[in-house]
Amino acid sequence: MFWVYILQCSDGSYYTGHTENLEIRLASHQSGDMPGYTSTRLPVELVFSQSMLTRAEALSAEQQIKGWSRAKKEAMMQCDWVKVSALARNRTDK
């Protein structure tokens, strides 16, 4: 099983990734062992995760979510599919 996930960083920003082992990846982010974006924005908190059957599905979902606005990501995390749909149609993402 694979996962797509979103972390909220200490500065309020979101980081989206995918992994085969969510528990180990989260621990790596939280300890600062993952170089890059999250290592300078600790601590991080897992705010969304979804399981996928294949790595290709998880990577595709990660790339799609990374292209979304903050508002659309937050609507998805709240399972507000009406708002996600509206934001998909309204690219100003208000």
N, CA, C and O atoms as a printed pandas DataFrame, in Angstrom:
     atom_number atom_name residue_name chain_id  residue_number  x_coord  y_coord  z_coord
0              1         N          MET        A               1    0.842   -1.185    0.000
1              2        CA          MET        A               1    0.000    0.000    0.000
2              3         C          MET        A               1    0.886    1.246    0.000
3              4         O          MET        A               1    1.966    1.267    0.590
4              5         N          PHE        A               2    0.403    2.260   -0.667
5              6        CA          PHE        A               2    1.123    3.530   -0.775
6              7         C          PHE        A               2    0.220    4.647   -0.250
7              8         O          PHE        A               2   -0.992    4.484   -0.113
8              9         N          TRP        A               3    0.840    5.761    0.030
9             10        CA          TRP        A               3    0.120    6.884    0.627
10            11         C          TRP        A               3    0.460    8.195   -0.053
11            12         O          TRP        A               3    1.601    8.414   -0.460
12            13         N          VAL        A               4   -0.529    9.065   -0.178
13            14        CA          VAL        A               4   -0.300   10.463   -0.480
14            15         C          VAL        A               4   -0.613   11.191    0.823
15            16         O          VAL        A               4   -1.565   10.831    1.515
16            17         N          TYR        A               5    0.170   12.201    1.164
17            18        CA          TYR        A               5   -0.023   12.861    2.461
18            19         C          TYR        A               5    0.260   14.346    2.359
19            20         O          TYR        A               5    0.961   14.812    1.461
20            21         N          ILE        A               6   -0.309   15.080    3.314
21            22        CA          ILE        A               6   -0.043   16.510    3.439
22            23         C          ILE        A               6    0.375   16.785    4.873
23            24         O          ILE        A               6   -0.273   16.351    5.825
24            25         N          LEU        A               7    1.476   17.517    5.003
25            26        CA          LEU        A               7    1.956   17.968    6.311
26            27         C          LEU        A               7    1.728   19.462    6.413
27            28         O          LEU        A               7    1.869   20.190    5.430
28            29         N          GLN        A               8    1.373   19.918    7.611
29            30        CA          GLN        A               8    1.358   21.350    7.866
30            31         C          GLN        A               8    2.631   21.677    8.631
31            32         O          GLN        A               8    2.912   21.096    9.680
32            33         N          CYS        A               9    3.388   22.608    8.091
33            34        CA          CYS        A               9    4.669   22.997    8.681
34            35         C          CYS        A               9    4.460   24.086    9.736
35            36         O          CYS        A               9    3.388   24.685    9.825
36            37         N          SER        A              10    5.487   24.325   10.518
37            38        CA          SER        A              10    5.399   25.310   11.609
38            39         C          SER        A              10    5.097   26.714   11.109
39            40         O          SER        A              10    4.559   27.531   11.857
40            41         N          ASP        A              11    5.435   27.008    9.858
41            42        CA          ASP        A              11    5.149   28.335    9.307
42            43         C          ASP        A              11    3.755   28.409    8.682
43            44         O          ASP        A              11    3.387   29.430    8.101
44            45         N          GLY        A              12    2.976   27.318    8.805
45            46        CA          GLY        A              12    1.619   27.290    8.281
46            47         C          GLY        A              12    1.511   26.788    6.855
47            48         O          GLY        A              12    0.405   26.580    6.357
48            49         N          SER        A              13    2.640   26.591    6.189
49            50        CA          SER        A              13    2.614   26.106    4.818
50            51         C          SER        A              13    2.324   24.605    4.795
51            52         O          SER        A              13    2.422   23.918    5.812
52            53         N          TYR        A              14    1.967   24.121    3.615
53            54        CA          TYR        A              14    1.678   22.700    3.429
54            55         C          TYR        A              14    2.752   22.058    2.566
55            56         O          TYR        A              14    3.281   22.668    1.636
56            57         N          TYR        A              15    3.056   20.818    2.897
57            58        CA          TYR        A              15    3.970   20.002    2.108
58            59         C          TYR        A              15    3.219   18.744    1.702
59            60         O          TYR        A              15    2.619   18.082    2.549
60            61         N          THR        A              16    3.242   18.408    0.430
61            62        CA          THR        A              16    2.567   17.212   -0.077
62            63         C          THR        A              16    3.608   16.221   -0.567
63            64         O          THR        A              16    4.561   16.597   -1.249
64            65         N          GLY        A              17    3.424   14.949   -0.218
65            66        CA          GLY        A              17    4.349   13.908   -0.654
66            67         C          GLY        A              17    3.635   12.583   -0.804
67            68         O          GLY        A              17    2.427   12.479   -0.591
68            69         N          HIS        A              18    4.406   11.566   -1.174
69            70        CA          HIS        A              18    3.876   10.208   -1.230
70            71         C          HIS        A              18    4.933    9.255   -0.697
71            72         O          HIS        A              18    6.125    9.562   -0.708
72            73         N          THR        A              19    4.483    8.098   -0.230
73            74        CA          THR        A              19    5.397    7.140    0.375
74            75         C          THR        A              19    4.772    5.751    0.412
75            76         O          THR        A              19    3.566    5.587    0.229
76            77         N          GLU        A              20    5.612    4.769    0.651
77            78        CA          GLU        A              20    5.133    3.405    0.852
78            79         C          GLU        A              20    4.884    3.144    2.342
79            80         O          GLU        A              20    4.043    2.318    2.694
80            81         N          ASN        A              21    5.613    3.847    3.214
81            82        CA          ASN        A              21    5.452    3.642    4.653
82            83         C          ASN        A              21    5.235    5.001    5.320
83            84         O          ASN        A              21    6.186    5.739    5.576
84            85         N          LEU        A              22    3.987    5.314    5.592
85            86        CA          LEU        A              22    3.628    6.630    6.114
86            87         C          LEU        A              22    4.238    6.879    7.490
87            88         O          LEU        A              22    4.718    7.980    7.759
88            89         N          GLU        A              23    4.227    5.888    8.352
89            90        CA          GLU        A              23    4.745    6.059    9.712
90            91         C          GLU        A              23    6.238    6.412    9.705
91            92         O          GLU        A              23    6.667    7.332   10.401
92            93         N          ILE        A              24    7.010    5.685    8.926
93            94        CA          ILE        A              24    8.454    5.946    8.853
94            95         C          ILE        A              24    8.727    7.293    8.187
95            96         O          ILE        A              24    9.593    8.041    8.639
96            97         N          ARG        A              25    7.991    7.608    7.111
97            98        CA          ARG        A              25    8.206    8.879    6.420
98            99         C          ARG        A              25    7.875   10.046    7.338
99           100         O          ARG        A              25    8.617   11.027    7.382
100          101         N          LEU        A              26    6.772    9.954    8.069
101          102        CA          LEU        A              26    6.392   11.021    8.984
102          103         C          LEU        A              26    7.460   11.220   10.057
103          104         O          LEU        A              26    7.817   12.354   10.375
104          105         N          ALA        A              27    7.967   10.130   10.611
105          106        CA          ALA        A              27    9.029   10.222   11.618
106          107         C          ALA        A              27   10.278   10.882   11.037
107          108         O          ALA        A              27   10.939   11.668   11.715
108          109         N          SER        A              28   10.600   10.563    9.784
109          110        CA          SER        A              28   11.762   11.172    9.126
110          111         C          SER        A              28   11.572   12.667    8.949
111          112         O          SER        A              28   12.502   13.445    9.165
112          113         N          HIS        A              29   10.370   13.073    8.555
113          114        CA          HIS        A              29   10.088   14.509    8.431
114          115         C          HIS        A              29   10.191   15.187    9.798
115          116         O          HIS        A              29   10.832   16.230    9.930
116          117         N          GLN        A              30    9.565   14.600   10.803
117          118        CA          GLN        A              30    9.505   15.231   12.121
118          119         C          GLN        A              30   10.870   15.343   12.788
119          120         O          GLN        A              30   11.111   16.266   13.566
120          121         N          SER        A              31   11.753   14.414   12.486
121          122        CA          SER        A              31   13.090   14.456   13.094
122          123         C          SER        A              31   14.051   15.367   12.332
123          124         O          SER        A              31   15.146   15.656   12.813
124          125         N          GLY        A              32   13.645   15.817   11.152
125          126        CA          GLY        A              32   14.526   16.650   10.340
126          127         C          GLY        A              32   15.467   15.843    9.467
127          128         O          GLY        A              32   16.334   16.409    8.802
128          129         N          ASP        A              33   15.304   14.514    9.460
129          130        CA          ASP        A              33   16.167   13.651    8.654
130          131         C          ASP        A              33   15.856   13.720    7.162
131          132         O          ASP        A              33   16.653   13.262    6.344
132          133         N          MET        A              34   14.701   14.290    6.798
133          134        CA          MET        A              34   14.340   14.454    5.392
134          135         C          MET        A              34   14.862   15.817    4.954
135          136         O          MET        A              34   14.281   16.842    5.313
136          137         N          PRO        A              35   15.944   15.846    4.187
137          138        CA          PRO        A              35   16.464   17.146    3.770
138          139         C          PRO        A              35   15.471   17.841    2.843
139          140         O          PRO        A              35   14.701   17.194    2.132
140          141         N          GLY        A              36   15.505   19.146    2.865
141          142        CA          GLY        A              36   14.639   19.894    1.965
142          143         C          GLY        A              36   13.630   20.748    2.703
143          144         O          GLY        A              36   13.896   21.266    3.787
144          145         N          TYR        A              37   12.474   20.880    2.092
145          146        CA          TYR        A              37   11.467   21.846    2.516
146          147         C          TYR        A              37   11.087   21.738    3.993
147          148         O          TYR        A              37   11.124   22.737    4.712
148          149         N          THR        A              38   10.728   20.552    4.449
149          150        CA          THR        A              38   10.216   20.430    5.823
150          151         C          THR        A              38   11.298   20.544    6.883
151          152         O          THR        A              38   11.004   20.912    8.021
152          153         N          SER        A              39   12.537   20.238    6.539
153          154        CA          SER        A              39   13.599   20.239    7.553
154          155         C          SER        A              39   13.853   21.620    8.145
155          156         O          SER        A              39   14.393   21.734    9.245
156          157         N          THR        A              40   13.467   22.666    7.423
157          158        CA          THR        A              40   13.648   24.029    7.930
158          159         C          THR        A              40   12.351   24.629    8.466
159          160         O          THR        A              40   12.300   25.811    8.809
160          161         N          ARG        A              41   11.296   23.799    8.535
161          162        CA          ARG        A              41    9.981   24.291    8.972
162          163         C          ARG        A              41    9.380   23.377   10.036
163          164         O          ARG        A              41    8.174   23.129   10.046
164          165         N          LEU        A              42   10.221   22.884   10.921
165          166        CA          LEU        A              42    9.769   21.968   11.974
166          167         C          LEU        A              42    9.156   22.734   13.131
167          168         O          LEU        A              42    9.520   23.886   13.363
168          169         N          PRO        A              43    8.244   22.129   13.855
169          170        CA          PRO        A              43    7.731   20.775   13.648
170          171         C          PRO        A              43    6.680   20.742   12.540
171          172         O          PRO        A              43    6.147   21.771   12.126
172          173         N          VAL        A              44    6.402   19.521   12.076
173          174        CA          VAL        A              44    5.361   19.318   11.077
174          175         C          VAL        A              44    4.271   18.441   11.674
175          176         O          VAL        A              44    4.508   17.669   12.603
176          177         N          GLU        A              45    3.072   18.578   11.122
177          178        CA          GLU        A              45    1.934   17.787   11.599
178          179         C          GLU        A              45    1.230   17.167   10.398
179          180         O          GLU        A              45    0.968   17.847    9.406
180          181         N          LEU        A              46    0.929   15.887   10.489
181          182        CA          LEU        A              46    0.178   15.218    9.431
182          183         C          LEU        A              46   -1.263   15.716    9.485
183          184         O          LEU        A              46   -1.936   15.569   10.505
184          185         N          VAL        A              47   -1.738   16.308    8.382
185          186        CA          VAL        A              47   -3.100   16.839    8.351
186          187         C          VAL        A              47   -3.989   16.115    7.347
187          188         O          VAL        A              47   -5.204   16.312    7.341
188          189         N          PHE        A              48   -3.393   15.279    6.496
189          190        CA          PHE        A              48   -4.169   14.517    5.523
190          191         C          PHE        A              48   -3.354   13.333    5.041
191          192         O          PHE        A              48   -2.147   13.447    4.823
192          193         N          SER        A              49   -4.014   12.197    4.875
193          194        CA          SER        A              49   -3.383   11.052    4.221
194          195         C          SER        A              49   -4.473   10.219    3.560
195          196         O          SER        A              49   -5.605   10.145    4.039
196          197         N          GLN        A              50   -4.103    9.600    2.459
197          198        CA          GLN        A              50   -5.026    8.720    1.756
198          199         C          GLN        A              50   -4.228    7.562    1.183
199          200         O          GLN        A              50   -3.180    7.759    0.570
200          201         N          SER        A              51   -4.731    6.357    1.387
201          202        CA          SER        A              51   -4.043    5.181    0.867
202          203         C          SER        A              51   -4.352    4.996   -0.611
203          204         O          SER        A              51   -5.426    5.352   -1.095
204          205         N          MET        A              52   -3.388    4.433   -1.302
205          206        CA          MET        A              52   -3.490    4.144   -2.731
206          207         C          MET        A              52   -2.966    2.725   -2.956
207          208         O          MET        A              52   -2.145    2.227   -2.185
208          209         N          LEU        A              53   -3.445    2.090   -4.008
209          210        CA          LEU        A              53   -3.011    0.724   -4.284
210          211         C          LEU        A              53   -1.626    0.649   -4.900
211          212         O          LEU        A              53   -0.898   -0.317   -4.672
212          213         N          THR        A              54   -1.252    1.655   -5.677
213          214        CA          THR        A              54    0.041    1.607   -6.364
214          215         C          THR        A              54    0.817    2.906   -6.157
215          216         O          THR        A              54    0.248    3.947   -5.828
216          217         N          ARG        A              55    2.124    2.817   -6.359
217          218        CA          ARG        A              55    2.974    4.009   -6.277
218          219         C          ARG        A              55    2.587    5.014   -7.356
219          220         O          ARG        A              55    2.606    6.223   -7.124
220          221         N          ALA        A              56    2.238    4.511   -8.529
221          222        CA          ALA        A              56    1.850    5.403   -9.627
222          223         C          ALA        A              56    0.621    6.223   -9.248
223          224         O          ALA        A              56    0.561    7.414   -9.554
224          225         N          GLU        A              57   -0.357    5.611   -8.589
225          226        CA          GLU        A              57   -1.548    6.353   -8.149
226          227         C          GLU        A              57   -1.188    7.397   -7.107
227          228         O          GLU        A              57   -1.683    8.523   -7.157
228          229         N          ALA        A              58   -0.324    7.028   -6.157
229          230        CA          ALA        A              58    0.078    7.958   -5.101
230          231         C          ALA        A              58    0.858    9.133   -5.683
231          232         O          ALA        A              58    0.642   10.277   -5.286
232          233         N          LEU        A              59    1.761    8.859   -6.618
233          234        CA          LEU        A              59    2.541    9.922   -7.249
234          235         C          LEU        A              59    1.634   10.839   -8.065
235          236         O          LEU        A              59    1.798   12.058   -8.038
236          237         N          SER        A              60    0.689   10.263   -8.783
237          238        CA          SER        A              60   -0.250   11.061   -9.566
238          239         C          SER        A              60   -1.077   11.975   -8.669
239          240         O          SER        A              60   -1.274   13.150   -8.981
240          241         N          ALA        A              61   -1.562   11.428   -7.551
241          242        CA          ALA        A              61   -2.346   12.233   -6.603
242          243         C          ALA        A              61   -1.485   13.344   -6.008
243          244         O          ALA        A              61   -1.949   14.475   -5.861
244          245         N          GLU        A              62   -0.227   13.030   -5.663
245          246        CA          GLU        A              62    0.683   14.045   -5.124
246          247         C          GLU        A              62    0.858   15.193   -6.110
247          248         O          GLU        A              62    0.754   16.361   -5.735
248          249         N          GLN        A              63    1.124   14.860   -7.364
249          250        CA          GLN        A              63    1.345   15.898   -8.376
250          251         C          GLN        A              63    0.093   16.737   -8.591
251          252         O          GLN        A              63    0.178   17.952   -8.772
252          253         N          GLN        A              64   -1.064   16.092   -8.573
253          254        CA          GLN        A              64   -2.316   16.825   -8.737
254          255         C          GLN        A              64   -2.534   17.794   -7.579
255          256         O          GLN        A              64   -2.836   18.967   -7.797
256          257         N          ILE        A              65   -2.382   17.309   -6.359
257          258        CA          ILE        A              65   -2.609   18.135   -5.166
258          259         C          ILE        A              65   -1.606   19.290   -5.111
259          260         O          ILE        A              65   -1.969   20.404   -4.732
260          261         N          LYS        A              66   -0.358   19.038   -5.483
261          262        CA          LYS        A              66    0.645   20.103   -5.473
262          263         C          LYS        A              66    0.262   21.264   -6.379
263          264         O          LYS        A              66    0.686   22.397   -6.150
264          265         N          GLY        A              67   -0.530   20.991   -7.398
265          266        CA          GLY        A              67   -0.962   22.039   -8.310
266          267         C          GLY        A              67   -2.166   22.825   -7.821
267          268         O          GLY        A              67   -2.563   23.809   -8.445
268          269         N          TRP        A              68   -2.745   22.399   -6.714
269          270        CA          TRP        A              68   -3.946   23.044   -6.185
270          271         C          TRP        A              68   -3.602   24.248   -5.321
271          272         O          TRP        A              68   -2.503   24.355   -4.777
272          273         N          SER        A              69   -4.558   25.137   -5.210
273          274        CA          SER        A              69   -4.423   26.287   -4.313
274          275         C          SER        A              69   -4.537   25.820   -2.856
275          276         O          SER        A              69   -4.988   24.709   -2.578
276          277         N          ARG        A              70   -4.129   26.670   -1.964
277          278        CA          ARG        A              70   -4.274   26.395   -0.533
278          279         C          ARG        A              70   -5.738   26.160   -0.179
279          280         O          ARG        A              70   -6.063   25.241    0.573
280          281         N          ALA        A              71   -6.629   27.005   -0.731
281          282        CA          ALA        A              71   -8.062   26.887   -0.435
282          283         C          ALA        A              71   -8.605   25.529   -0.873
283          284         O          ALA        A              71   -9.399   24.917   -0.158
284          285         N          LYS        A              72   -8.188   25.067   -2.020
285          286        CA          LYS        A              72   -8.674   23.784   -2.524
286          287         C          LYS        A              72   -8.131   22.630   -1.678
287          288         O          LYS        A              72   -8.857   21.677   -1.395
288          289         N          LYS        A              73   -6.866   22.709   -1.275
289          290        CA          LYS        A              73   -6.291   21.684   -0.397
290          291         C          LYS        A              73   -7.054   21.636    0.930
291          292         O          LYS        A              73   -7.372   20.558    1.432
292          293         N          GLU        A              74   -7.339   22.796    1.483
293          294        CA          GLU        A              74   -8.045   22.837    2.767
294          295         C          GLU        A              74   -9.472   22.303    2.637
295          296         O          GLU        A              74   -9.965   21.633    3.544
296          297         N          ALA        A              75  -10.132   22.592    1.529
297          298        CA          ALA        A              75  -11.473   22.061    1.300
298          299         C          ALA        A              75  -11.422   20.530    1.221
299          300         O          ALA        A              75  -12.287   19.853    1.777
300          301         N          MET        A              76  -10.419   19.987    0.538
301          302        CA          MET        A              76  -10.266   18.535    0.447
302          303         C          MET        A              76  -10.017   17.923    1.822
303          304         O          MET        A              76  -10.590   16.886    2.156
304          305         N          MET        A              77   -9.163   18.563    2.617
305          306        CA          MET        A              77   -8.857   18.037    3.952
306          307         C          MET        A              77  -10.092   18.026    4.851
307          308         O          MET        A              77  -10.188   17.223    5.779
308          309         N          GLN        A              78  -11.035   18.925    4.568
309          310        CA          GLN        A              78  -12.281   18.999    5.338
310          311         C          GLN        A              78  -13.386   18.155    4.696
311          312         O          GLN        A              78  -14.526   18.164    5.159
312          313         N          CYS        A              79  -13.046   17.431    3.637
313          314        CA          CYS        A              79  -14.010   16.609    2.879
314          315         C          CYS        A              79  -15.181   17.436    2.372
315          316         O          CYS        A              79  -16.310   16.950    2.305
316          317         N          ASP        A              80  -14.913   18.674    2.019
317          318        CA          ASP        A              80  -15.935   19.566    1.463
318          319         C          ASP        A              80  -15.846   19.479   -0.061
319          320         O          ASP        A              80  -15.259   20.341   -0.716
320          321         N          TRP        A              81  -16.440   18.419   -0.607
321          322        CA          TRP        A              81  -16.305   18.126   -2.030
322          323         C          TRP        A              81  -17.050   19.134   -2.895
323          324         O          TRP        A              81  -16.680   19.342   -4.051
324          325         N          VAL        A              82  -18.093   19.764   -2.360
325          326        CA          VAL        A              82  -18.798   20.806   -3.098
326          327         C          VAL        A              82  -17.851   21.985   -3.328
327          328         O          VAL        A              82  -17.787   22.535   -4.427
328          329         N          LYS        A              83  -17.118   22.365   -2.280
329          330        CA          LYS        A              83  -16.173   23.478   -2.404
330          331         C          LYS        A              83  -14.991   23.098   -3.299
331          332         O          LYS        A              83  -14.530   23.917   -4.094
332          333         N          VAL        A              84  -14.497   21.860   -3.175
333          334        CA          VAL        A              84  -13.406   21.413   -4.050
334          335         C          VAL        A              84  -13.844   21.533   -5.500
335          336         O          VAL        A              84  -13.093   22.027   -6.341
336          337         N          SER        A              85  -15.058   21.082   -5.796
337          338        CA          SER        A              85  -15.583   21.147   -7.157
338          339         C          SER        A              85  -15.728   22.585   -7.624
339          340         O          SER        A              85  -15.381   22.912   -8.758
340          341         N          ALA        A              86  -16.238   23.440   -6.756
341          342        CA          ALA        A              86  -16.412   24.856   -7.105
342          343         C          ALA        A              86  -15.056   25.514   -7.367
343          344         O          ALA        A              86  -14.918   26.307   -8.298
344          345         N          LEU        A              87  -14.061   25.186   -6.547
345          346        CA          LEU        A              87  -12.731   25.756   -6.735
346          347         C          LEU        A              87  -12.068   25.229   -7.997
347          348         O          LEU        A              87  -11.248   25.917   -8.606
348          349         N          ALA        A              88  -12.419   24.011   -8.392
349          350        CA          ALA        A              88  -11.882   23.450   -9.639
350          351         C          ALA        A              88  -12.438   24.228  -10.847
351          352         O          ALA        A              88  -11.747   24.421  -11.847
352          353         N          ARG        A              89  -13.695   24.667  -10.731
353          354        CA          ARG        A              89  -14.305   25.419  -11.825
354          355         C          ARG        A              89  -13.882   26.880  -11.811
355          356         O          ARG        A              89  -13.840   27.528  -12.857
356          357         N          ASN        A              90  -13.567   27.402  -10.623
357          358        CA          ASN        A              90  -13.214   28.818  -10.457
358          359         C          ASN        A              90  -11.734   28.915  -10.131
359          360         O          ASN        A              90  -11.354   28.858   -8.962
360          361         N          ARG        A              91  -10.916   29.058  -11.120
361          362        CA          ARG        A              91   -9.469   29.023  -10.940
362          363         C          ARG        A              91   -8.924   30.169  -10.100
363          364         O          ARG        A              91   -7.732   30.175   -9.795
364          365         N          THR        A              92   -9.752   31.144   -9.711
365          366        CA          THR        A              92   -9.274   32.201   -8.814
366          367         C          THR        A              92   -9.192   31.691   -7.389
367          368         O          THR        A              92   -8.555   32.322   -6.545
368          369         N          ASP        A              93   -9.836   30.537   -7.096
369          370        CA          ASP        A              93   -9.766   29.860   -5.807
370          371         C          ASP        A              93  -10.076   30.785   -4.638
371          372         O          ASP        A              93   -9.300   30.862   -3.685
372          373         N          LYS        A              94  -11.179   31.473   -4.700
373          374        CA          LYS        A              94  -11.571   32.373   -3.612
374          375         C          LYS        A              94  -12.289   31.624   -2.527
375          376         O          LYS        A              94  -12.694   32.220   -1.529
